[in-house]
Amino acid sequence: MNPESNQVYAEARTSTDEHPLCPVCQMDVDPATAPKSLYKDKTYYFCSDDDKKTFDAAPDKFVDPEKKL
């Protein structure tokens, strides 16, 4: 068994304009149909309305890595 085989899961995924991720749960989202919020001149896309509400209540928690729990 290769001890490095799960390395891909150890790396944090990055959201891009071409491949956005929900900032709350890191799921893939389709920007054409996903709920969205504008925060500090940047558009964030969400996998669900519930995650959008969670983000809208405390966006800095998800945008600023220093404020994450």
N, CA, C and O atoms as a CHARMM CRD file, in Angstrom:
* protein
*
  276
    1    1 MET  N      0.84800  -1.18000   0.00000 PROA 1      0.00000
    2    1 MET  CA     0.00000   0.00000   0.00000 PROA 1      0.00000
    3    1 MET  C      0.89200   1.24100   0.00000 PROA 1      0.00000
    4    1 MET  O      1.88900   1.30700   0.71800 PROA 1      0.00000
    5    2 ASN  N      0.51900   2.20600  -0.80600 PROA 2      0.00000
    6    2 ASN  CA     1.28400   3.43400  -0.93000 PROA 2      0.00000
    7    2 ASN  C      0.85000   4.42300   0.15500 PROA 2      0.00000
    8    2 ASN  O     -0.30800   4.84100   0.16700 PROA 2      0.00000
    9    3 PRO  N      1.76200   4.81200   1.07700 PROA 3      0.00000
   10    3 PRO  CA     1.37700   5.73900   2.14300 PROA 3      0.00000
   11    3 PRO  C      1.05700   7.14100   1.63800 PROA 3      0.00000
   12    3 PRO  O      0.45700   7.93000   2.36800 PROA 3      0.00000
   13    4 GLU  N      1.43700   7.46400   0.42500 PROA 4      0.00000
   14    4 GLU  CA     1.16200   8.77500  -0.14600 PROA 4      0.00000
   15    4 GLU  C     -0.15600   8.81100  -0.92700 PROA 4      0.00000
   16    4 GLU  O     -0.51700   9.85900  -1.46200 PROA 4      0.00000
   17    5 SER  N     -0.86700   7.71000  -1.00100 PROA 5      0.00000
   18    5 SER  CA    -2.04800   7.62100  -1.85900 PROA 5      0.00000
   19    5 SER  C     -3.16700   8.57500  -1.45000 PROA 5      0.00000
   20    5 SER  O     -3.96900   8.96600  -2.29800 PROA 5      0.00000
   21    6 ASN  N     -3.24500   8.95300  -0.20000 PROA 6      0.00000
   22    6 ASN  CA    -4.29700   9.86300   0.25600 PROA 6      0.00000
   23    6 ASN  C     -3.82800  11.30900   0.34500 PROA 6      0.00000
   24    6 ASN  O     -4.53800  12.15400   0.89000 PROA 6      0.00000
   25    7 GLN  N     -2.66000  11.60200  -0.17600 PROA 7      0.00000
   26    7 GLN  CA    -2.11200  12.94800  -0.08900 PROA 7      0.00000
   27    7 GLN  C     -3.03200  13.98800  -0.72900 PROA 7      0.00000
   28    7 GLN  O     -3.12300  15.11400  -0.24100 PROA 7      0.00000
   29    8 VAL  N     -3.71300  13.62200  -1.81400 PROA 8      0.00000
   30    8 VAL  CA    -4.60500  14.57000  -2.47800 PROA 8      0.00000
   31    8 VAL  C     -5.68900  15.09000  -1.53200 PROA 8      0.00000
   32    8 VAL  O     -6.14700  16.22200  -1.68600 PROA 8      0.00000
   33    9 TYR  N     -6.10200  14.28200  -0.55900 PROA 9      0.00000
   34    9 TYR  CA    -7.13800  14.69000   0.38400 PROA 9      0.00000
   35    9 TYR  C     -6.58800  15.57900   1.50000 PROA 9      0.00000
   36    9 TYR  O     -7.35600  16.25800   2.18200 PROA 9      0.00000
   37   10 ALA  N     -5.29200  15.58200   1.68900 PROA 10     0.00000
   38   10 ALA  CA    -4.67000  16.37700   2.73400 PROA 10     0.00000
   39   10 ALA  C     -4.46600  17.82700   2.30300 PROA 10     0.00000
   40   10 ALA  O     -4.21200  18.68900   3.14400 PROA 10     0.00000
   41   11 GLU  N     -4.57000  18.10000   1.02500 PROA 11     0.00000
   42   11 GLU  CA    -4.35500  19.44200   0.51400 PROA 11     0.00000
   43   11 GLU  C     -5.67900  20.20100   0.43900 PROA 11     0.00000
   44   11 GLU  O     -6.69200  19.66700  -0.01100 PROA 11     0.00000
   45   12 ALA  N     -5.65000  21.44700   0.88400 PROA 12     0.00000
   46   12 ALA  CA    -6.85100  22.28300   0.83000 PROA 12     0.00000
   47   12 ALA  C     -7.17400  22.64900  -0.61000 PROA 12     0.00000
   48   12 ALA  O     -6.28800  23.03000  -1.37600 PROA 12     0.00000
   49   13 ARG  N     -8.42700  22.53300  -0.96900 PROA 13     0.00000
   50   13 ARG  CA    -8.87100  22.91300  -2.30900 PROA 13     0.00000
   51   13 ARG  C     -8.99000  24.42600  -2.37300 PROA 13     0.00000
   52   13 ARG  O     -9.22800  25.08200  -1.35900 PROA 13     0.00000
   53   14 THR  N     -8.82300  24.97000  -3.56000 PROA 14     0.00000
   54   14 THR  CA    -8.88500  26.41500  -3.76000 PROA 14     0.00000
   55   14 THR  C    -10.01900  26.75300  -4.70500 PROA 14     0.00000
   56   14 THR  O    -10.16300  26.14600  -5.76700 PROA 14     0.00000
   57   15 SER  N    -10.81500  27.71700  -4.31500 PROA 15     0.00000
   58   15 SER  CA   -11.89900  28.19600  -5.16400 PROA 15     0.00000
   59   15 SER  C    -11.33000  29.13900  -6.21500 PROA 15     0.00000
   60   15 SER  O    -10.51900  30.01000  -5.89900 PROA 15     0.00000
   61   16 THR  N    -11.75200  28.96800  -7.45900 PROA 16     0.00000
   62   16 THR  CA   -11.33700  29.85200  -8.54400 PROA 16     0.00000
   63   16 THR  C    -12.58400  30.34900  -9.26800 PROA 16     0.00000
   64   16 THR  O    -13.68400  29.84200  -9.04400 PROA 16     0.00000
   65   17 ASP  N    -12.40800  31.34400 -10.13700 PROA 17     0.00000
   66   17 ASP  CA   -13.54400  31.83600 -10.91900 PROA 17     0.00000
   67   17 ASP  C    -14.10800  30.74600 -11.81600 PROA 17     0.00000
   68   17 ASP  O    -15.31900  30.67900 -12.02800 PROA 17     0.00000
   69   18 GLU  N    -13.24200  29.89700 -12.34200 PROA 18     0.00000
   70   18 GLU  CA   -13.67300  28.82700 -13.24200 PROA 18     0.00000
   71   18 GLU  C    -14.25000  27.63400 -12.48700 PROA 18     0.00000
   72   18 GLU  O    -15.07300  26.89500 -13.02700 PROA 18     0.00000
   73   19 HSD  N    -13.82400  27.44700 -11.25400 PROA 19     0.00000
   74   19 HSD  CA   -14.24600  26.29500 -10.44500 PROA 19     0.00000
   75   19 HSD  C    -14.51200  26.75800  -9.00400 PROA 19     0.00000
   76   19 HSD  O    -13.71500  26.49100  -8.10400 PROA 19     0.00000
   77   20 PRO  N    -15.64300  27.45700  -8.79400 PROA 20     0.00000
   78   20 PRO  CA   -15.90900  27.97100  -7.44300 PROA 20     0.00000
   79   20 PRO  C    -16.30200  26.87800  -6.45800 PROA 20     0.00000
   80   20 PRO  O    -16.90700  25.86900  -6.82000 PROA 20     0.00000
   81   21 LEU  N    -15.94000  27.11300  -5.21000 PROA 21     0.00000
   82   21 LEU  CA   -16.31300  26.22500  -4.10700 PROA 21     0.00000
   83   21 LEU  C    -17.14100  27.02300  -3.11500 PROA 21     0.00000
   84   21 LEU  O    -16.91500  28.21700  -2.92200 PROA 21     0.00000
   85   22 CYS  N    -18.08800  26.36700  -2.49600 PROA 22     0.00000
   86   22 CYS  CA   -18.87600  26.98700  -1.43800 PROA 22     0.00000
   87   22 CYS  C    -17.91500  27.32300  -0.29000 PROA 22     0.00000
   88   22 CYS  O    -17.22000  26.43000   0.19400 PROA 22     0.00000
   89   23 PRO  N    -17.85400  28.57800   0.15600 PROA 23     0.00000
   90   23 PRO  CA   -16.91400  28.92700   1.22100 PROA 23     0.00000
   91   23 PRO  C    -17.28000  28.32500   2.58200 PROA 23     0.00000
   92   23 PRO  O    -16.44200  28.28500   3.48300 PROA 23     0.00000
   93   24 VAL  N    -18.50600  27.86200   2.73800 PROA 24     0.00000
   94   24 VAL  CA   -18.93200  27.29400   4.00800 PROA 24     0.00000
   95   24 VAL  C    -18.53400  25.82300   4.12800 PROA 24     0.00000
   96   24 VAL  O    -18.02600  25.39800   5.16600 PROA 24     0.00000
   97   25 CYS  N    -18.76500  25.04300   3.06100 PROA 25     0.00000
   98   25 CYS  CA   -18.52400  23.59300   3.15600 PROA 25     0.00000
   99   25 CYS  C    -17.52700  23.05600   2.13200 PROA 25     0.00000
  100   25 CYS  O    -17.20700  21.86800   2.15100 PROA 25     0.00000
  101   26 GLN  N    -17.03500  23.91100   1.24200 PROA 26     0.00000
  102   26 GLN  CA   -16.04200  23.54800   0.21800 PROA 26     0.00000
  103   26 GLN  C    -16.56900  22.60800  -0.86600 PROA 26     0.00000
  104   26 GLN  O    -15.78100  21.95400  -1.55100 PROA 26     0.00000
  105   27 MET  N    -17.88700  22.53400  -1.02900 PROA 27     0.00000
  106   27 MET  CA   -18.46400  21.73100  -2.11500 PROA 27     0.00000
  107   27 MET  C    -18.35100  22.48200  -3.43300 PROA 27     0.00000
  108   27 MET  O    -18.32500  23.71300  -3.44900 PROA 27     0.00000
  109   28 ASP  N    -18.28400  21.74500  -4.53900 PROA 28     0.00000
  110   28 ASP  CA   -18.32300  22.34800  -5.86300 PROA 28     0.00000
  111   28 ASP  C    -19.68500  23.00100  -6.07600 PROA 28     0.00000
  112   28 ASP  O    -20.70900  22.47900  -5.63700 PROA 28     0.00000
  113   29 VAL  N    -19.68500  24.15400  -6.75800 PROA 29     0.00000
  114   29 VAL  CA   -20.94200  24.82700  -7.06400 PROA 29     0.00000
  115   29 VAL  C    -20.96900  25.24300  -8.53300 PROA 29     0.00000
  116   29 VAL  O    -19.92800  25.45300  -9.15600 PROA 29     0.00000
  117   30 ASP  N    -22.16700  25.35500  -9.06500 PROA 30     0.00000
  118   30 ASP  CA   -22.36500  25.82700 -10.43900 PROA 30     0.00000
  119   30 ASP  C    -22.77100  27.29400 -10.36000 PROA 30     0.00000
  120   30 ASP  O    -23.88200  27.59700  -9.92700 PROA 30     0.00000
  121   31 PRO  N    -21.88900  28.21600 -10.77300 PROA 31     0.00000
  122   31 PRO  CA   -22.20900  29.63200 -10.63300 PROA 31     0.00000
  123   31 PRO  C    -23.43600  30.06900 -11.42800 PROA 31     0.00000
  124   31 PRO  O    -24.01500  31.11400 -11.13200 PROA 31     0.00000
  125   32 ALA  N    -23.84100  29.30100 -12.41800 PROA 32     0.00000
  126   32 ALA  CA   -25.02400  29.65500 -13.20800 PROA 32     0.00000
  127   32 ALA  C    -26.31300  29.47100 -12.41300 PROA 32     0.00000
  128   32 ALA  O    -27.30600  30.14600 -12.68400 PROA 32     0.00000
  129   33 THR  N    -26.30900  28.56400 -11.43300 PROA 33     0.00000
  130   33 THR  CA   -27.53700  28.26300 -10.69700 PROA 33     0.00000
  131   33 THR  C    -27.41800  28.42800  -9.18600 PROA 33     0.00000
  132   33 THR  O    -28.42800  28.36700  -8.48400 PROA 33     0.00000
  133   34 ALA  N    -26.22500  28.63300  -8.67600 PROA 34     0.00000
  134   34 ALA  CA   -25.99500  28.66800  -7.22900 PROA 34     0.00000
  135   34 ALA  C    -26.45200  29.97900  -6.60500 PROA 34     0.00000
  136   34 ALA  O    -26.37700  31.03100  -7.23900 PROA 34     0.00000
  137   35 PRO  N    -26.93100  29.91900  -5.35000 PROA 35     0.00000
  138   35 PRO  CA   -27.17900  31.16000  -4.61100 PROA 35     0.00000
  139   35 PRO  C    -25.86100  31.91100  -4.46700 PROA 35     0.00000
  140   35 PRO  O    -24.79900  31.28900  -4.42100 PROA 35     0.00000
  141   36 LYS  N    -25.91400  33.24900  -4.39400 PROA 36     0.00000
  142   36 LYS  CA   -24.66700  34.00400  -4.30600 PROA 36     0.00000
  143   36 LYS  C    -24.81600  35.21400  -3.40100 PROA 36     0.00000
  144   36 LYS  O    -25.91700  35.71000  -3.16300 PROA 36     0.00000
  145   37 SER  N    -23.67400  35.67400  -2.90500 PROA 37     0.00000
  146   37 SER  CA   -23.59900  36.88900  -2.09500 PROA 37     0.00000
  147   37 SER  C    -22.41200  37.70000  -2.56800 PROA 37     0.00000
  148   37 SER  O    -21.40000  37.15300  -3.00400 PROA 37     0.00000
  149   38 LEU  N    -22.54800  38.99900  -2.47800 PROA 38     0.00000
  150   38 LEU  CA   -21.45200  39.91000  -2.78400 PROA 38     0.00000
  151   38 LEU  C    -20.90000  40.41900  -1.45800 PROA 38     0.00000
  152   38 LEU  O    -21.63400  40.97500  -0.64000 PROA 38     0.00000
  153   39 TYR  N    -19.60100  40.22400  -1.25600 PROA 39     0.00000
  154   39 TYR  CA   -18.95700  40.66400  -0.01900 PROA 39     0.00000
  155   39 TYR  C    -17.59900  41.24800  -0.36400 PROA 39     0.00000
  156   39 TYR  O    -16.76800  40.58200  -0.98300 PROA 39     0.00000
  157   40 LYS  N    -17.37400  42.48900   0.03500 PROA 40     0.00000
  158   40 LYS  CA   -16.12300  43.19700  -0.24400 PROA 40     0.00000
  159   40 LYS  C    -15.75000  43.11700  -1.72000 PROA 40     0.00000
  160   40 LYS  O    -14.61400  42.79400  -2.06900 PROA 40     0.00000
  161   41 ASP  N    -16.71700  43.41400  -2.57700 PROA 41     0.00000
  162   41 ASP  CA   -16.53000  43.46000  -4.03500 PROA 41     0.00000
  163   41 ASP  C    -16.19100  42.10300  -4.66100 PROA 41     0.00000
  164   41 ASP  O    -15.68400  42.05900  -5.78200 PROA 41     0.00000
  165   42 LYS  N    -16.45800  41.01200  -3.97100 PROA 42     0.00000
  166   42 LYS  CA   -16.23200  39.68400  -4.52200 PROA 42     0.00000
  167   42 LYS  C    -17.52100  38.87400  -4.41100 PROA 42     0.00000
  168   42 LYS  O    -18.22300  38.94800  -3.40200 PROA 42     0.00000
  169   43 THR  N    -17.82500  38.10700  -5.44500 PROA 43     0.00000
  170   43 THR  CA   -19.01400  37.25900  -5.44300 PROA 43     0.00000
  171   43 THR  C    -18.65000  35.88100  -4.92000 PROA 43     0.00000
  172   43 THR  O    -17.68500  35.26300  -5.37100 PROA 43     0.00000
  173   44 TYR  N    -19.43300  35.40900  -3.96300 PROA 44     0.00000
  174   44 TYR  CA   -19.26300  34.07100  -3.39800 PROA 44     0.00000
  175   44 TYR  C    -20.49400  33.24900  -3.75500 PROA 44     0.00000
  176   44 TYR  O    -21.62000  33.73900  -3.66900 PROA 44     0.00000
  177   45 TYR  N    -20.27800  31.99400  -4.15600 PROA 45     0.00000
  178   45 TYR  CA   -21.35100  31.08500  -4.55600 PROA 45     0.00000
  179   45 TYR  C    -21.49800  29.99000  -3.51000 PROA 45     0.00000
  180   45 TYR  O    -20.53300  29.60700  -2.84700 PROA 45     0.00000
  181   46 PHE  N    -22.72900  29.49100  -3.37500 PROA 46     0.00000
  182   46 PHE  CA   -23.03800  28.53700  -2.30900 PROA 46     0.00000
  183   46 PHE  C    -23.76300  27.31300  -2.85300 PROA 46     0.00000
  184   46 PHE  O    -24.45200  27.37700  -3.87100 PROA 46     0.00000
  185   47 CYS  N    -23.59300  26.20700  -2.15700 PROA 47     0.00000
  186   47 CYS  CA   -24.24100  24.96300  -2.56500 PROA 47     0.00000
  187   47 CYS  C    -25.70600  24.93000  -2.14500 PROA 47     0.00000
  188   47 CYS  O    -26.49000  24.14900  -2.68300 PROA 47     0.00000
  189   48 SER  N    -26.07900  25.78500  -1.17700 PROA 48     0.00000
  190   48 SER  CA   -27.46300  25.79000  -0.69400 PROA 48     0.00000
  191   48 SER  C    -27.81100  27.15800  -0.11700 PROA 48     0.00000
  192   48 SER  O    -26.92700  27.95600   0.19600 PROA 48     0.00000
  193   49 ASP  N    -29.09700  27.41300   0.01700 PROA 49     0.00000
  194   49 ASP  CA   -29.55600  28.65100   0.64800 PROA 49     0.00000
  195   49 ASP  C    -29.14400  28.69400   2.12300 PROA 49     0.00000
  196   49 ASP  O    -28.85100  29.76500   2.65700 PROA 49     0.00000
  197   50 ASP  N    -29.12100  27.52900   2.77900 PROA 50     0.00000
  198   50 ASP  CA   -28.71100  27.48800   4.18700 PROA 50     0.00000
  199   50 ASP  C    -27.25500  27.92000   4.35600 PROA 50     0.00000
  200   50 ASP  O    -26.93600  28.66800   5.28000 PROA 50     0.00000
  201   51 ASP  N    -26.37100  27.45400   3.47000 PROA 51     0.00000
  202   51 ASP  CA   -24.96300  27.86800   3.56200 PROA 51     0.00000
  203   51 ASP  C    -24.81500  29.35400   3.24300 PROA 51     0.00000
  204   51 ASP  O    -23.95800  30.02300   3.82000 PROA 51     0.00000
  205   52 LYS  N    -25.63100  29.87400   2.34100 PROA 52     0.00000
  206   52 LYS  CA   -25.60500  31.30500   2.05100 PROA 52     0.00000
  207   52 LYS  C    -25.99600  32.10200   3.29000 PROA 52     0.00000
  208   52 LYS  O    -25.36300  33.11300   3.59400 PROA 52     0.00000
  209   53 LYS  N    -27.03100  31.66200   4.01200 PROA 53     0.00000
  210   53 LYS  CA   -27.46200  32.34400   5.23100 PROA 53     0.00000
  211   53 LYS  C    -26.37300  32.28000   6.30300 PROA 53     0.00000
  212   53 LYS  O    -26.14600  33.25400   7.02100 PROA 53     0.00000
  213   54 THR  N    -25.70600  31.14200   6.40900 PROA 54     0.00000
  214   54 THR  CA   -24.61700  30.98900   7.37600 PROA 54     0.00000
  215   54 THR  C    -23.48800  31.96600   7.05300 PROA 54     0.00000
  216   54 THR  O    -22.95200  32.62000   7.94700 PROA 54     0.00000
  217   55 PHE  N    -23.13300  32.06100   5.78500 PROA 55     0.00000
  218   55 PHE  CA   -22.09300  32.98800   5.34000 PROA 55     0.00000
  219   55 PHE  C    -22.50900  34.43400   5.60000 PROA 55     0.00000
  220   55 PHE  O    -21.73800  35.21500   6.15600 PROA 55     0.00000
  221   56 ASP  N    -23.72400  34.78600   5.20000 PROA 56     0.00000
  222   56 ASP  CA   -24.19500  36.16300   5.34100 PROA 56     0.00000
  223   56 ASP  C    -24.21000  36.62900   6.79800 PROA 56     0.00000
  224   56 ASP  O    -24.05300  37.82000   7.06700 PROA 56     0.00000
  225   57 ALA  N    -24.39600  35.70900   7.73100 PROA 57     0.00000
  226   57 ALA  CA   -24.43600  36.05700   9.15000 PROA 57     0.00000
  227   57 ALA  C    -23.04400  36.40700   9.69000 PROA 57     0.00000
  228   57 ALA  O    -22.93200  37.20000  10.62500 PROA 57     0.00000
  229   58 ALA  N    -21.98500  35.82800   9.11700 PROA 58     0.00000
  230   58 ALA  CA   -20.61600  36.07200   9.60900 PROA 58     0.00000
  231   58 ALA  C    -19.61100  35.82200   8.48300 PROA 58     0.00000
  232   58 ALA  O    -18.84100  34.86500   8.55700 PROA 58     0.00000
  233   59 PRO  N    -19.60200  36.65700   7.44700 PROA 59     0.00000
  234   59 PRO  CA   -18.73500  36.39200   6.29300 PROA 59     0.00000
  235   59 PRO  C    -17.24400  36.36700   6.60500 PROA 59     0.00000
  236   59 PRO  O    -16.50000  35.59900   5.99500 PROA 59     0.00000
  237   60 ASP  N    -16.79800  37.19500   7.54700 PROA 60     0.00000
  238   60 ASP  CA   -15.36400  37.21100   7.86500 PROA 60     0.00000
  239   60 ASP  C    -14.87100  35.85400   8.36000 PROA 60     0.00000
  240   60 ASP  O    -13.70800  35.50500   8.16200 PROA 60     0.00000
  241   61 LYS  N    -15.73100  35.10900   8.98900 PROA 61     0.00000
  242   61 LYS  CA   -15.36000  33.78300   9.49800 PROA 61     0.00000
  243   61 LYS  C    -14.95000  32.84900   8.35600 PROA 61     0.00000
  244   61 LYS  O    -14.12400  31.95600   8.54300 PROA 61     0.00000
  245   62 PHE  N    -15.53100  33.06200   7.17500 PROA 62     0.00000
  246   62 PHE  CA   -15.25400  32.17400   6.04800 PROA 62     0.00000
  247   62 PHE  C    -14.24900  32.76800   5.05300 PROA 62     0.00000
  248   62 PHE  O    -13.61800  32.03200   4.29500 PROA 62     0.00000
  249   63 VAL  N    -14.10300  34.09000   5.05700 PROA 63     0.00000
  250   63 VAL  CA   -13.20400  34.76000   4.12400 PROA 63     0.00000
  251   63 VAL  C    -11.81500  34.93100   4.72100 PROA 63     0.00000
  252   63 VAL  O    -10.81900  34.78200   4.01400 PROA 63     0.00000
  253   64 ASP  N    -11.73200  35.24100   6.00800 PROA 64     0.00000
  254   64 ASP  CA   -10.46500  35.47600   6.68200 PROA 64     0.00000
  255   64 ASP  C    -10.03200  34.21000   7.41100 PROA 64     0.00000
  256   64 ASP  O    -10.65300  33.83600   8.40600 PROA 64     0.00000
  257   65 PRO  N     -8.97500  33.53700   6.93500 PROA 65     0.00000
  258   65 PRO  CA    -8.57100  32.27400   7.55800 PROA 65     0.00000
  259   65 PRO  C     -8.16200  32.41200   9.02400 PROA 65     0.00000
  260   65 PRO  O     -8.18200  31.42200   9.75400 PROA 65     0.00000
  261   66 GLU  N     -7.79300  33.60700   9.47000 PROA 66     0.00000
  262   66 GLU  CA    -7.41100  33.82100  10.85500 PROA 66     0.00000
  263   66 GLU  C     -8.61500  33.75300  11.80100 PROA 66     0.00000
  264   66 GLU  O     -8.45100  33.51700  12.99800 PROA 66     0.00000
  265   67 LYS  N     -9.81800  33.96000  11.27000 PROA 67     0.00000
  266   67 LYS  CA   -11.02400  33.98900  12.10400 PROA 67     0.00000
  267   67 LYS  C    -11.77500  32.66800  12.11800 PROA 67     0.00000
  268   67 LYS  O    -12.80600  32.55200  12.78100 PROA 67     0.00000
  269   68 LYS  N    -11.27800  31.67500  11.39800 PROA 68     0.00000
  270   68 LYS  CA   -11.94200  30.37400  11.40100 PROA 68     0.00000
  271   68 LYS  C    -11.78600  29.70100  12.74600 PROA 68     0.00000
  272   68 LYS  O    -10.79700  29.91800  13.44700 PROA 68     0.00000
  273   69 LEU  N    -12.75500  28.89000  13.10600 PROA 69     0.00000
  274   69 LEU  CA   -12.69800  28.15100  14.36100 PROA 69     0.00000
  275   69 LEU  C    -11.71900  27.02500  14.27200 PROA 69     0.00000
  276   69 LEU  O    -11.53600  26.28800  15.24100 PROA 69     0.00000
